[in-house]
Amino acid sequence: MKKLKDILYKVSVNSVYGSTDVLVNEVCFDSRKVKEGSLFLAQKGVQVDGHRFIGKALGLGAAVIVCEVLPEEIKEGVTYVEVSDSSTALAVISANFYDNPSKKIKLVGVTGTNGKTTITTLLYQLFKKTGAKVGLLSTVKVVVDDKEYEATHTTPDSVMINKYLAEMVEEGVEFCFMEVSSHGIHQRRTEALHFEGGVFTNLSHDHLDYHETFAEYRDVKKSFFDNLPKTSFALTNLDDKNGQIMLQNTKAKKQSYALKTIGDFKGKVLEKSFSGSLLALNGVEVWSKLIGEFNAYNLLAIYGVATLLGLEKMESLRLLSELESVSGRFQYTVSSDNVTAVVDYAHTPDALKNVLQTINDIRTGNENVITVVGCGGDRDTTKRPKMAKIASQLSSQVVFTSDNPRTEDPQSIIDDMEKGVAPENYKKTLSILDRRQAIKTACKLSESGDIILIAGKGHENYQEINGERLHFDDLEEVMNCFNQLKT
């Protein structure tokens, strides 16, 4: 429990009605979670305005209401705090309530369109190998040293971030690696956090249903670096045309990595195969189990962060060579008759292009590349034809199918995709709405030596259809197909 006046420290307050000496036992922005003595913050969300639920929160025993617009009726014995921006207020209040845990831990945020999960997860792996206690906040899972929690968002809400970080501090965690999404930055979820460093991976077409323009999407990412303190580091990918932009206004120590230009951390891909890659990192050769140029960038970023956090360079390189690929990121299995199936989370045009180019680079002869791909429903529609264009250009055969259709008609999603297929590639494509059937068809079309790419869902073990989450795992499905074909 904490006094309200203590958790309002550094909050931009317009007015207060009632006592700030009142004790708060919990911070909530979801009225359903309010208990006796809670602080309820009315947040204007993307879909719902929390001000509508102030009455419900009071009925459940809220002791404090924080809001942008005061209700007409002020209840006796309740403290009301009026703020200009409830999202920023929530971030600062949450940090104060949990004693600002990000200041007691070395927190590194990773942002960009692709690579966030791989970089954060492998940094967690690498630092665990040094014997350190480590935390992870990622799309796939949240880990407090060895204790795992299921992740629900790329970047959790402000309350949960600080709650997890406080648990990490309690467990003696020294480092935490965190995915920082554009939604999370825009919705102020990362405000009031102290970052030891930030990493920019790349920027390509994604989330334009939310941000509306690419410039806004870029500028939201940039604002993360603008707000880093001078005691932090800002590590950017110089090969991305937006890499330098991220550093324009940062006060942090500027660092860079690159494969094609000169950076503080310079890499070169020497050899590549399905078993791994031989890289030169700052002139030292390292074998990695990770595959593809996009993973070479990920490894460079990891090497850069490890070095900037004080790990000895040769020790960093040794540990890099031991890292295992992340679930659903270029995860592959080989059938008894030598068909390789790759499962990858690629759900943006750039990520799909990277994976298919990697597969085509590894091909040694006339192997066919059969791609199974769909696009998510209720999301950015403009990337659908781009995804289909890339898949049909870089594959021998493409099966368009459902991803997570959510509340949209799966056929209309595929119709949008098909608009991107060039006339000369029409014959390469077919559409099968049922994802299980699409994967089975790809397996039946394959011959010895061929490569099947199943793109879009990666680590996800569900499909979202009409508000329902049904169990579905791409890797599980393709392995079942391989086993059935064997018999």
C-alpha positions as CSV (number, residue, x, y, z in Angstrom):
1,M,0.0,0.0,0.0
2,K,1.2,3.5,-0.7
3,K,0.0,7.0,0.0
4,L,-1.6,8.8,-3.0
5,K,0.7,11.8,-2.6
6,D,3.7,9.5,-3.1
7,I,2.4,7.9,-6.3
8,L,1.5,11.2,-7.8
9,Y,5.1,12.2,-7.8
10,K,6.0,13.8,-11.2
11,V,2.4,13.3,-12.5
12,S,1.1,16.4,-14.3
13,V,-2.0,17.1,-12.2
14,N,-4.6,19.8,-13.0
15,S,-6.6,19.6,-9.8
16,V,-7.3,17.4,-6.8
17,Y,-10.6,17.0,-4.9
18,G,-10.1,15.2,-1.6
19,S,-7.1,14.0,0.5
20,T,-3.8,12.8,-1.0
21,D,-3.0,11.1,2.3
22,V,-5.4,8.3,1.3
23,L,-3.8,4.8,1.0
24,V,-3.9,3.0,-2.3
25,N,-3.6,-0.8,-2.4
26,E,-3.8,-1.3,-6.2
27,V,-3.7,0.6,-9.5
28,C,-6.3,-0.3,-12.1
29,F,-7.5,1.0,-15.4
30,D,-9.9,-1.9,-15.9
31,S,-13.0,-1.3,-13.8
32,R,-13.6,-5.1,-13.5
33,K,-10.4,-5.5,-11.5
34,V,-11.2,-2.7,-8.9
35,K,-11.3,-3.7,-5.3
36,E,-11.8,-1.8,-2.0
37,G,-9.0,0.8,-1.8
38,S,-8.0,0.7,-5.4
39,L,-7.0,3.7,-7.6
40,F,-9.0,3.6,-10.8
41,L,-7.6,5.5,-13.7
42,A,-10.1,6.4,-16.5
43,Q,-8.2,6.0,-19.7
44,K,-9.5,7.1,-23.1
45,G,-8.6,3.9,-25.1
46,V,-8.7,3.2,-28.8
47,Q,-12.1,1.5,-28.6
48,V,-13.4,2.2,-25.1
49,D,-13.5,5.4,-22.9
50,G,-12.7,4.4,-19.3
51,H,-14.6,7.5,-18.0
52,R,-17.9,5.5,-18.7
53,F,-16.9,3.1,-15.9
54,I,-16.1,5.5,-13.1
55,G,-19.5,4.7,-11.5
56,K,-18.8,1.0,-11.7
57,A,-15.3,1.5,-10.1
58,L,-16.8,3.5,-7.3
59,G,-19.4,0.8,-6.7
60,L,-16.6,-1.8,-6.2
61,G,-14.9,0.4,-3.6
62,A,-12.4,2.6,-5.5
63,A,-10.8,5.1,-3.1
64,V,-9.2,7.3,-5.8
65,I,-10.4,8.2,-9.3
66,V,-7.8,9.6,-11.8
67,C,-9.4,11.1,-14.9
68,E,-9.2,13.7,-17.7
69,V,-12.8,14.8,-17.2
70,L,-14.3,14.9,-13.7
71,P,-17.7,13.3,-13.3
72,E,-20.7,15.6,-12.6
73,E,-21.3,14.0,-9.2
74,I,-18.4,14.0,-6.7
75,K,-18.7,11.2,-4.2
76,E,-18.0,12.0,-0.5
77,G,-14.9,10.2,0.9
78,V,-13.3,9.6,-2.6
79,T,-10.3,11.5,-3.9
80,Y,-10.5,12.7,-7.5
81,V,-7.4,13.6,-9.5
82,E,-7.8,15.5,-12.8
83,V,-5.0,15.1,-15.3
84,S,-4.5,16.2,-18.9
85,D,-3.2,12.9,-20.2
86,S,-4.4,9.7,-18.4
87,S,-2.1,7.4,-20.4
88,T,1.0,9.2,-19.3
89,A,-0.4,9.5,-15.8
90,L,-1.0,5.8,-15.7
91,A,2.7,5.1,-16.7
92,V,4.1,7.5,-14.0
93,I,1.6,6.3,-11.3
94,S,2.4,2.6,-12.0
95,A,6.2,3.3,-11.9
96,N,5.8,5.1,-8.5
97,F,3.5,2.5,-7.1
98,Y,6.1,-0.2,-7.7
99,D,9.0,2.0,-6.5
100,N,10.4,2.7,-10.0
101,P,11.8,-0.8,-10.6
102,S,13.3,0.0,-14.0
103,K,15.9,2.2,-12.2
104,K,17.1,-0.8,-10.2
105,I,17.7,-3.1,-13.2
106,K,19.5,-2.8,-16.6
107,L,16.5,-2.6,-19.0
108,V,17.1,-2.6,-22.7
109,G,14.3,-1.9,-25.2
110,V,14.3,-3.3,-28.7
111,T,12.0,-1.6,-31.3
112,G,11.5,-1.9,-35.1
113,T,9.2,-3.8,-37.5
114,N,11.1,-7.1,-37.5
115,G,13.6,-8.9,-35.2
116,K,12.3,-7.7,-31.8
117,T,11.4,-11.1,-30.5
118,T,14.5,-12.8,-31.8
119,I,16.9,-10.2,-30.4
120,T,15.2,-9.9,-27.0
121,T,14.9,-13.7,-26.6
122,L,18.4,-14.4,-27.7
123,L,19.8,-11.7,-25.4
124,Y,17.9,-13.4,-22.6
125,Q,19.5,-16.7,-23.6
126,L,23.0,-15.2,-23.9
127,F,23.0,-13.5,-20.5
128,K,21.6,-16.6,-18.8
129,K,24.6,-18.5,-20.1
130,T,26.9,-16.0,-18.3
131,G,25.2,-17.1,-15.0
132,A,23.3,-13.8,-14.6
133,K,19.7,-13.5,-13.5
134,V,17.8,-12.2,-16.5
135,G,14.2,-11.0,-17.4
136,L,12.4,-11.0,-20.7
137,L,9.3,-9.1,-21.8
138,S,8.4,-10.4,-25.3
139,T,5.6,-11.2,-27.7
140,V,6.0,-14.9,-27.0
141,K,6.4,-14.9,-23.2
142,V,7.4,-12.9,-20.1
143,V,10.2,-14.5,-18.0
144,V,11.3,-13.5,-14.5
145,D,14.7,-15.3,-14.3
146,D,13.3,-18.9,-14.7
147,K,9.6,-18.2,-14.0
148,E,7.5,-17.9,-17.2
149,Y,4.2,-16.1,-17.8
150,E,2.1,-16.1,-20.9
151,A,2.4,-12.8,-23.0
152,T,-0.8,-11.1,-24.2
153,H,0.7,-8.0,-25.9
154,T,4.1,-7.2,-27.6
155,T,4.4,-4.5,-25.0
156,P,2.3,-5.0,-21.8
157,D,0.3,-2.2,-20.2
158,S,2.1,0.2,-17.8
159,V,0.8,-1.5,-14.7
160,M,2.0,-5.0,-15.8
161,I,5.4,-3.8,-17.0
162,N,6.2,-2.3,-13.6
163,K,4.7,-5.2,-11.8
164,Y,6.9,-7.7,-13.7
165,L,9.9,-5.4,-13.3
166,A,9.3,-5.1,-9.5
167,E,9.2,-9.0,-9.4
168,M,12.4,-9.1,-11.2
169,V,14.1,-6.7,-8.8
170,E,12.8,-8.8,-5.9
171,E,14.3,-11.9,-7.5
172,G,17.7,-10.3,-8.0
173,V,17.4,-9.9,-11.8
174,E,20.2,-7.8,-13.2
175,F,19.3,-7.5,-16.9
176,C,15.9,-7.3,-18.6
177,F,15.3,-7.3,-22.4
178,M,12.0,-5.9,-23.6
179,E,10.2,-5.6,-26.9
180,V,9.0,-2.1,-27.5
181,S,6.1,-1.9,-30.0
182,S,4.9,1.3,-31.8
183,H,1.5,0.8,-30.1
184,G,3.3,0.6,-26.7
185,I,5.2,3.8,-27.4
186,H,2.2,5.7,-28.8
187,Q,0.0,4.7,-25.9
188,R,2.6,5.9,-23.4
189,R,3.1,2.4,-21.9
190,T,6.9,2.9,-21.8
191,E,6.8,6.4,-20.2
192,A,8.5,6.7,-16.8
193,L,10.7,3.7,-17.5
194,H,14.5,4.1,-17.3
195,F,16.2,2.3,-20.2
196,E,19.9,1.4,-20.0
197,G,19.8,1.2,-23.8
198,G,17.6,1.1,-26.9
199,V,18.0,-0.9,-30.2
200,F,16.5,-0.1,-33.6
201,T,16.2,-3.1,-36.0
202,N,14.5,-1.9,-39.2
203,L,11.4,-0.2,-40.4
204,S,9.0,-1.5,-43.1
205,H,5.3,-1.7,-43.9
206,D,3.3,-2.7,-40.8
207,H,0.5,-1.4,-38.5
208,L,-0.7,1.3,-40.9
209,D,-4.3,0.4,-39.9
210,Y,-3.3,2.0,-36.5
211,H,-0.8,4.7,-37.4
212,E,-2.4,5.7,-40.8
213,T,0.9,6.9,-42.4
214,F,4.4,5.5,-42.6
215,A,5.8,8.8,-41.4
216,E,3.8,8.7,-38.2
217,Y,4.8,5.0,-37.6
218,R,8.5,6.1,-38.1
219,D,8.2,9.1,-35.8
220,V,6.6,7.1,-33.0
221,K,9.6,4.7,-33.1
222,K,11.9,7.7,-33.2
223,S,10.3,9.2,-30.1
224,F,11.5,6.2,-28.1
225,F,15.1,7.2,-28.9
226,D,14.4,10.9,-28.4
227,N,13.4,10.2,-24.8
228,L,16.5,8.1,-23.9
229,P,18.7,9.8,-21.3
230,K,22.4,10.6,-21.9
231,T,23.4,7.8,-19.6
232,S,21.9,5.2,-22.0
233,F,23.1,3.9,-25.4
234,A,21.1,4.0,-28.7
235,L,22.1,1.2,-31.0
236,T,20.8,1.5,-34.6
237,N,20.9,-0.5,-37.8
238,L,22.7,1.8,-40.3
239,D,21.8,-0.3,-43.3
240,D,18.1,0.6,-42.8
241,K,17.4,4.0,-44.4
242,N,15.6,5.1,-41.2
243,G,18.5,4.0,-38.9
244,Q,20.2,7.3,-38.8
245,I,16.9,9.2,-38.3
246,M,16.4,7.3,-35.0
247,L,19.5,8.9,-33.6
248,Q,18.9,12.5,-34.8
249,N,17.6,13.9,-31.5
250,T,18.7,11.3,-29.0
251,K,20.8,12.4,-26.0
252,A,22.0,8.8,-25.6
253,K,25.4,7.4,-26.6
254,K,25.1,6.7,-30.4
255,Q,26.2,3.3,-31.6
256,S,25.6,1.4,-34.9
257,Y,25.7,-1.9,-36.6
258,A,25.7,-2.9,-40.3
259,L,26.5,-5.5,-42.9
260,K,26.7,-3.2,-45.9
261,T,28.1,0.0,-44.5
262,I,30.6,0.9,-41.8
263,G,29.3,0.6,-38.2
264,D,30.6,0.3,-34.7
265,F,29.6,-3.4,-35.0
266,K,30.4,-4.6,-38.5
267,G,29.3,-8.0,-39.9
268,K,29.7,-10.1,-43.0
269,V,28.0,-13.3,-44.0
270,L,30.7,-15.8,-45.2
271,E,28.7,-19.0,-45.6
272,K,25.0,-20.1,-45.2
273,S,23.1,-23.3,-45.2
274,F,20.1,-24.9,-43.4
275,S,22.5,-25.9,-40.6
276,G,23.6,-22.4,-39.9
277,S,25.8,-19.4,-41.0
278,L,29.4,-18.5,-40.9
279,L,29.8,-14.8,-40.0
280,A,32.6,-12.4,-39.5
281,L,31.8,-10.0,-36.7
282,N,34.3,-7.1,-36.3
283,G,36.7,-9.3,-38.2
284,V,36.3,-12.4,-36.0
285,E,34.7,-15.6,-37.6
286,V,31.8,-17.1,-35.7
287,W,29.6,-20.0,-36.6
288,S,25.9,-19.6,-35.7
289,K,23.0,-22.0,-35.8
290,L,20.8,-19.1,-37.0
291,I,20.1,-18.8,-40.7
292,G,19.8,-15.9,-43.2
293,E,20.9,-12.3,-43.6
294,F,18.1,-11.0,-41.4
295,N,19.5,-13.2,-38.6
296,A,23.0,-11.8,-39.2
297,Y,21.5,-8.4,-38.4
298,N,19.9,-9.8,-35.3
299,L,23.2,-11.4,-34.2
300,L,25.0,-8.1,-34.8
301,A,22.5,-6.2,-32.6
302,I,22.9,-8.9,-29.9
303,Y,26.7,-8.7,-30.0
304,G,26.5,-4.9,-29.8
305,V,24.2,-4.9,-26.8
306,A,26.3,-7.5,-25.0
307,T,29.4,-5.5,-25.6
308,L,27.7,-2.2,-24.5
309,L,26.5,-3.9,-21.3
310,G,30.1,-4.7,-20.4
311,L,30.4,-8.3,-21.6
312,E,34.0,-9.2,-22.8
313,K,34.0,-9.3,-26.6
314,M,35.4,-12.8,-27.1
315,E,33.1,-14.2,-24.5
316,S,30.1,-12.5,-26.3
317,L,31.2,-14.2,-29.6
318,R,31.6,-17.6,-27.9
319,L,28.1,-17.4,-26.4
320,L,26.6,-16.2,-29.7
321,S,27.7,-19.4,-31.4
322,E,25.7,-21.4,-28.8
323,L,22.4,-19.6,-29.3
324,E,19.4,-21.6,-30.5
325,S,16.8,-20.2,-32.8
326,V,13.6,-18.7,-31.4
327,S,10.3,-20.7,-31.6
328,G,8.5,-19.9,-34.9
329,R,11.4,-18.0,-36.3
330,F,12.9,-19.9,-39.3
331,Q,12.1,-23.1,-37.4
332,Y,12.4,-26.1,-39.7
333,T,11.8,-29.8,-39.9
334,V,12.8,-32.3,-42.6
335,S,10.6,-35.2,-43.7
336,S,11.8,-38.8,-44.2
337,D,11.8,-38.2,-48.0
338,N,13.9,-35.0,-47.6
339,V,11.3,-32.3,-47.9
340,T,12.2,-29.3,-45.7
341,A,9.4,-27.3,-44.0
342,V,10.2,-23.9,-42.6
343,V,7.7,-22.2,-40.1
344,D,8.2,-18.5,-39.7
345,Y,6.3,-15.6,-38.1
346,A,6.8,-13.5,-41.3
347,H,3.6,-11.4,-41.4
348,T,4.9,-8.2,-43.0
349,P,6.0,-7.8,-46.7
350,D,9.6,-7.2,-45.7
351,A,9.8,-10.2,-43.3
352,L,8.3,-12.5,-45.9
353,K,10.7,-11.2,-48.6
354,N,13.7,-11.8,-46.2
355,V,12.7,-15.4,-45.4
356,L,12.0,-16.3,-49.1
357,Q,15.3,-14.7,-50.2
358,T,17.1,-16.6,-47.5
359,I,15.5,-19.9,-48.7
360,N,16.4,-19.1,-52.3
361,D,20.0,-18.3,-51.3
362,I,20.3,-21.7,-49.6
363,R,18.8,-23.6,-52.5
364,T,21.4,-25.7,-54.3
365,G,19.6,-26.8,-57.5
366,N,16.1,-27.2,-58.9
367,E,14.3,-27.5,-55.6
368,N,10.8,-26.0,-55.6
369,V,9.8,-23.5,-53.0
370,I,6.1,-23.9,-52.0
371,T,4.8,-21.1,-49.8
372,V,1.7,-21.2,-47.6
373,V,0.7,-17.7,-46.6
374,G,-2.3,-15.6,-45.4
375,C,-3.0,-12.2,-43.9
376,G,-4.7,-11.3,-40.6
377,G,-8.2,-10.0,-40.5
378,D,-9.3,-6.7,-39.0
379,R,-5.8,-5.3,-39.7
380,D,-3.9,-3.3,-42.2
381,T,-5.4,-4.2,-45.6
382,T,-2.8,-2.4,-47.7
383,K,-0.1,-5.0,-47.0
384,R,-2.2,-7.9,-48.4
385,P,-1.5,-7.5,-52.1
386,K,2.2,-6.7,-51.3
387,M,2.5,-10.0,-49.4
388,A,0.9,-11.9,-52.2
389,K,3.1,-10.2,-54.8
390,I,6.3,-11.1,-52.9
391,A,5.2,-14.7,-52.3
392,S,4.3,-15.3,-56.0
393,Q,7.5,-13.7,-57.3
394,L,9.9,-15.6,-55.0
395,S,8.1,-19.0,-54.9
396,S,7.6,-21.9,-57.3
397,Q,4.1,-22.4,-56.0
398,V,1.9,-20.4,-53.5
399,V,-1.1,-21.5,-51.5
400,F,-3.1,-18.5,-50.2
401,T,-5.0,-19.4,-47.0
402,S,-6.4,-18.0,-43.7
403,D,-4.1,-16.6,-41.1
404,N,-6.1,-15.2,-38.2
405,P,-9.3,-14.0,-40.0
406,R,-10.8,-12.7,-36.7
407,T,-14.1,-11.2,-37.6
408,E,-13.4,-10.8,-41.4
409,D,-14.6,-13.1,-44.1
410,P,-11.5,-15.2,-45.0
411,Q,-12.4,-15.1,-48.7
412,S,-12.4,-11.3,-48.8
413,I,-8.9,-11.3,-47.3
414,I,-7.6,-13.7,-50.0
415,D,-9.4,-11.6,-52.6
416,D,-7.4,-8.6,-51.4
417,M,-4.2,-10.6,-51.6
418,E,-4.8,-11.9,-55.1
419,K,-4.9,-8.3,-56.4
420,G,-1.1,-8.2,-55.9
421,V,-0.3,-11.2,-58.1
422,A,1.2,-10.3,-61.5
423,P,-0.5,-12.0,-64.5
424,E,2.6,-14.1,-65.3
425,N,2.4,-15.6,-61.8
426,Y,-1.4,-16.5,-61.8
427,K,-0.6,-20.1,-62.6
428,K,1.6,-20.5,-59.6
429,T,-1.2,-19.7,-57.1
430,L,-4.1,-21.5,-55.6
431,S,-6.4,-20.5,-52.7
432,I,-7.5,-22.9,-49.9
433,L,-9.5,-21.2,-47.1
434,D,-8.9,-23.9,-44.5
435,R,-5.3,-23.5,-43.2
436,R,-4.9,-27.2,-42.3
437,Q,-6.0,-28.2,-45.7
438,A,-3.6,-25.7,-47.3
439,I,-0.6,-27.1,-45.4
440,K,-1.6,-30.7,-46.4
441,T,-1.9,-29.6,-50.0
442,A,1.6,-28.0,-49.9
443,C,3.0,-31.3,-48.5
444,K,1.3,-33.3,-51.3
445,L,2.6,-31.0,-53.9
446,S,6.2,-31.3,-52.6
447,E,8.8,-33.8,-53.9
448,S,12.2,-34.9,-52.4
449,G,14.5,-31.9,-51.9
450,D,11.7,-29.3,-52.1
451,I,11.2,-26.5,-49.4
452,I,7.9,-25.6,-47.9
453,L,7.5,-22.2,-46.2
454,I,4.5,-21.8,-43.9
455,A,4.5,-18.1,-43.1
456,G,2.6,-15.7,-40.9
457,K,1.9,-17.4,-37.5
458,G,5.2,-18.8,-36.4
459,H,5.1,-19.4,-32.6
460,E,1.3,-18.9,-32.4
461,N,-0.6,-22.0,-31.4
462,Y,-4.0,-20.8,-32.2
463,Q,-6.3,-19.3,-34.9
464,E,-8.6,-16.4,-34.2
465,I,-11.9,-17.0,-36.0
466,N,-15.1,-15.0,-35.2
467,G,-13.9,-14.1,-31.7
468,E,-12.9,-17.7,-30.9
469,R,-9.3,-18.9,-30.3
470,L,-9.0,-22.4,-31.7
471,H,-5.9,-24.5,-31.2
472,F,-3.7,-24.5,-34.3
473,D,0.1,-24.9,-34.6
474,D,1.8,-24.7,-38.0
475,L,4.8,-26.8,-37.0
476,E,2.5,-29.5,-35.5
477,E,0.4,-29.5,-38.6
478,V,3.3,-29.9,-41.1
479,M,4.8,-32.7,-38.9
480,N,1.5,-34.5,-38.9
481,C,1.4,-34.2,-42.7
482,F,4.9,-35.6,-43.0
483,N,4.1,-38.5,-40.8
484,Q,0.9,-39.3,-42.7
485,L,2.7,-39.1,-46.1
486,K,5.3,-41.5,-44.7
487,T,2.7,-44.1,-43.9
